């Protein structure tokens, strides 16, 4: 079960898991980090309501964590859940993690920083469009998906081709083979834009009241320092800038709200893609909590009668 940030997934997931006899597997790329609780809206022990939660607090903020590693660990977790006669209920708002759980992920080669710098220099020297033209020669399919100005993705595609001799578009077809053996059903909670934006603003205010400032200070002033990925979590950089006197605290809060709303927009783009591949939308609208839970329980319950996991 997925949906936009601040869309009420945590509470619904806990109650749904209780009804279905499930354990929850987090689909949140920032909740995997320890010491990042308030700013990631990680469910507290009380909010978990006695339902086992997995894939939370997996690594330190100083460490990097790939999608492939998420897949590996989540697969192990699911096998453990099913060995106990329970069901694995995935809950969270990171669409790439959901796509990975549903369709798999190809094993891409590691970064070649020297080659990346060489390509970046080539683009600077030869001008915009150089990398796109270079990629078109070896992977025209990828060029249809990548904008000519998206240097980061162009460089990655060229890097993968150099390392493997195969187009990244060809490797990505491995998404078509689900890595987790049992069939799965995906539900996307869908909110009206203005309503979810209001919920986002309220959540940020709540985070500030819960001690987000202190969490950020401890994270950046402690050792080891947070790595590149953890540091990019929405709100953390902004509040740290305020603590260093680079911007005001009010500006940090408003920027955090704006960036979170932008994230919700990007989530919706992913959700449309997943909907085209069979993920089903559940309109929240004016439904009561109980009505929404009943609808989800019926849908997942019927699915479980035919399959073993969701």
C-alpha positions in Angstrom: 0.0 0.0 0.0 1.4 3.3 -1.0 0.3 6.9 -1.5 1.6 10.5 -1.1 3.6 11.6 1.8 1.4 12.7 4.8 -1.4 10.6 3.3 -2.1 8.6 6.4 -0.5 5.3 5.3 1.1 4.5 8.7 -2.1 4.4 10.7 -4.1 2.7 8.0 -1.3 0.1 7.5 -1.3 -0.8 11.2 -5.0 -1.4 11.4 -5.1 -3.2 8.0 -2.2 -5.5 9.2 -4.2 -6.2 12.3 -7.2 -7.2 10.3 -5.2 -9.3 7.8 -2.8 -11.0 10.2 0.1 -9.3 8.5 3.5 -7.8 9.4 4.5 -4.5 7.9 7.5 -4.0 5.6 8.5 -0.4 5.2 8.7 1.1 1.7 10.5 4.3 2.8 14.0 5.1 1.6 14.7 7.4 4.5 13.2 5.5 7.3 15.9 2.9 6.8 18.3 5.3 8.6 18.8 5.2 12.3 18.6 8.5 14.3 16.3 10.0 11.6 13.0 9.6 13.3 11.1 12.9 13.4 12.1 14.2 10.0 11.1 10.9 8.3 7.9 10.6 10.2 9.0 7.1 11.2 6.3 5.4 13.3 6.9 5.3 17.0 6.6 2.1 19.0 3.2 3.4 20.1 2.1 4.2 16.6 3.1 0.7 15.5 0.4 -0.7 17.8 2.2 -4.0 18.5 2.4 -4.8 14.8 5.9 -5.9 13.8 7.6 -3.4 11.4 10.5 -4.3 9.2 13.1 -2.4 7.1 13.3 0.5 9.7 16.5 1.6 11.3 18.6 -0.7 9.0 21.8 1.4 8.5 23.6 4.4 10.0 23.0 7.8 8.3 26.7 7.8 7.2 26.1 4.7 5.1 24.7 4.4 1.6 21.9 2.0 0.8 21.1 0.9 -2.7 17.8 -0.2 -4.1 19.3 -3.6 -4.9 20.3 -3.9 -1.2 16.7 -3.0 -0.2 15.4 -5.8 -2.5 17.8 -8.3 -1.0 17.0 -7.5 2.6 13.3 -7.1 2.0 13.2 -10.5 0.3 14.8 -12.1 3.4 12.3 -10.3 5.6 9.4 -11.6 3.6 10.6 -15.1 3.7 10.8 -14.9 7.5 7.3 -13.4 7.8 5.8 -16.1 5.6 7.7 -18.8 7.5 5.7 -17.6 10.6 2.4 -18.1 8.8 1.9 -14.3 8.4 1.5 -12.0 5.4 3.9 -9.3 4.3 2.2 -6.0 3.9 4.4 -3.4 2.3 3.6 0.2 3.4 5.3 3.4 2.4 5.8 6.2 0.0 9.0 5.5 -2.0 7.7 4.5 -5.4 11.1 3.1 -6.6 11.1 0.7 -3.6 7.5 -0.4 -4.6 8.5 -0.8 -8.2 11.5 -2.9 -7.0 9.3 -5.1 -4.8 6.8 -5.7 -7.7 9.1 -5.9 -10.7 12.6 -6.4 -9.6 15.8 -4.4 -10.2 18.7 -5.1 -12.5 22.2 -5.4 -11.0 23.9 -2.3 -12.3 27.7 -1.8 -12.1 29.2 0.6 -9.6 30.1 4.2 -10.2 33.2 5.0 -12.3 34.0 8.5 -11.0 36.9 9.1 -13.3 34.7 8.3 -16.4 31.9 10.4 -15.0 34.2 13.4 -14.7 35.4 12.7 -18.2 31.9 12.8 -19.6 31.0 15.9 -17.6 34.0 17.7 -19.0 33.1 16.6 -22.5 29.6 18.2 -22.1 31.1 21.4 -20.8 33.7 21.5 -23.7 31.4 20.4 -26.6 28.2 22.0 -25.4 24.7 20.9 -24.5 23.4 17.8 -26.3 26.8 16.2 -26.6 26.1 13.4 -24.1 22.6 12.8 -25.5 24.0 12.4 -29.0 26.7 10.1 -27.7 24.1 7.9 -26.0 21.9 7.9 -29.0 24.6 6.0 -30.9 24.5 3.1 -28.4 21.1 3.2 -26.8 18.4 5.1 -28.8 15.7 3.6 -26.7 17.1 5.2 -23.5 17.4 8.5 -25.4 13.6 8.5 -25.9 13.2 8.5 -22.1 16.0 10.8 -21.0 15.9 14.5 -21.7 18.9 16.0 -23.5 19.6 18.3 -20.5 19.4 15.5 -17.9 23.2 15.1 -17.5 23.0 12.9 -14.5 20.9 10.2 -16.2 22.8 10.5 -19.5 26.1 10.0 -17.7 24.8 7.0 -15.8 23.5 5.4 -19.0 26.8 5.8 -20.7 28.6 4.6 -17.7 26.5 1.4 -17.6 27.1 0.8 -21.3 30.9 1.2 -20.9 31.0 -1.2 -18.0 28.7 -3.9 -19.4 28.7 -3.5 -23.1 24.9 -3.5 -23.0 22.4 -0.6 -23.2 20.8 0.4 -19.9 17.4 0.2 -21.5 18.0 -3.5 -22.2 19.2 -4.2 -18.7 16.2 -2.4 -17.2 13.9 -4.9 -18.8 14.9 -7.2 -15.9 12.2 -5.3 -14.0 9.7 -7.5 -15.8 10.7 -10.5 -13.7 9.4 -10.2 -10.1 12.1 -11.0 -7.6 9.8 -12.0 -4.8 8.1 -15.2 -5.7 4.6 -14.7 -4.6 2.1 -12.5 -6.6 1.4 -9.1 -5.1 -1.3 -6.5 -5.2 -0.6 -2.8 -5.0 -3.0 -0.1 -3.8 -2.3 3.6 -4.2 -4.2 5.9 -1.8 -5.2 9.0 -3.9 -5.9 12.4 -2.4 -7.1 15.7 -3.9 -4.1 17.9 -4.3 -5.2 20.7 -2.0 -6.1 18.3 0.8 -2.8 16.5 0.7 -0.9 19.8 0.6 -2.7 21.0 3.7 -1.8 17.7 5.4 1.8 18.1 4.4 2.0 21.6 5.9 0.4 20.4 9.1 2.8 17.5 9.3 5.8 19.8 9.0 4.4 21.9 11.8 4.0 18.8 13.9 7.5 17.7 13.3 8.8 21.0 14.5 6.8 20.6 17.7 8.2 17.1 18.1 11.8 18.2 18.2 12.9 18.1 14.6 15.4 20.9 15.3 17.2 18.9 18.0 17.3 15.8 15.8 19.0 17.7 13.0 21.5 19.3 15.3 22.5 15.9 16.8 22.7 14.3 13.4 25.1 16.9 11.9 27.1 17.6 15.0 27.6 14.0 15.9 30.0 11.4 14.5 30.1 10.0 11.9 28.6 12.7 9.8 25.5 11.8 7.6 26.4 10.6 4.1 25.3 12.2 0.9 21.9 10.3 0.7 20.8 10.8 4.3 21.8 14.5 4.1 19.5 15.1 1.2 16.4 14.1 3.2 13.8 16.9 2.9 14.0 19.3 5.9 17.4 18.2 7.2 19.5 20.5 5.0 17.1 23.3 5.4 17.0 23.2 9.2 20.8 22.8 9.3 21.2 25.9 7.2 19.0 27.8 9.7 21.1 26.5 12.6 24.2 27.8 10.9 22.7 31.2 10.3 22.5 30.9 6.6 18.7 31.3 6.5 16.0 32.1 9.1 14.2 29.3 10.9 10.9 30.4 9.4 12.4 30.3 5.9 13.7 26.7 6.6 10.2 25.6 7.7 8.5 27.1 4.6 11.1 25.7 2.3 10.6 22.3 3.9 6.9 22.5 3.2 7.4 23.6 -0.4 10.0 20.8 -1.1 7.7 18.2 0.5 4.8 19.4 -1.7 7.2 19.1 -4.7 8.0 15.5 -3.6 4.3 14.7 -3.5 4.1 15.8 -7.2 7.0 13.5 -8.1 5.3 10.7 -6.3 2.2 11.2 -8.4 4.3 10.9 -11.6 5.5 7.5 -10.4 2.0 6.4 -9.3 0.7 7.1 -12.8 3.4 4.8 -14.2 2.7 2.1 -11.7 -1.1 2.4 -12.4 -0.3 1.7 -16.0 1.3 -1.5 -14.9 -1.6 -2.7 -12.7 -1.4 -0.9 -9.4 -4.9 0.1 -8.3 -5.9 3.5 -7.0 -8.1 3.9 -4.0 -9.7 7.4 -3.9 -9.7 8.7 -0.3 -12.2 11.5 -1.0 -14.7 11.9 1.8 -14.6 8.3 3.0 -14.4 7.7 6.7 -11.5 5.8 8.1 -13.6 2.8 8.7 -15.0 2.8 5.2 -11.5 3.1 3.7 -10.2 0.2 5.9 -13.2 -1.9 4.9 -12.5 -1.3 1.2 -8.8 -2.2 1.6 -9.6 -5.2 3.7 -12.0 -6.6 1.1 -9.6 -6.0 -1.7 -6.6 -7.5 0.0 -8.7 -10.3 1.6 -10.0 -11.5 -1.8 -6.5 -11.4 -3.1 -5.2 -13.4 -0.2 -7.8 -16.1 -0.9 -6.1 -16.6 -4.3 -2.5 -16.0 -3.3 -0.2 -15.9 -0.3 1.2 -12.4 0.0 0.5 -8.8 -0.8 
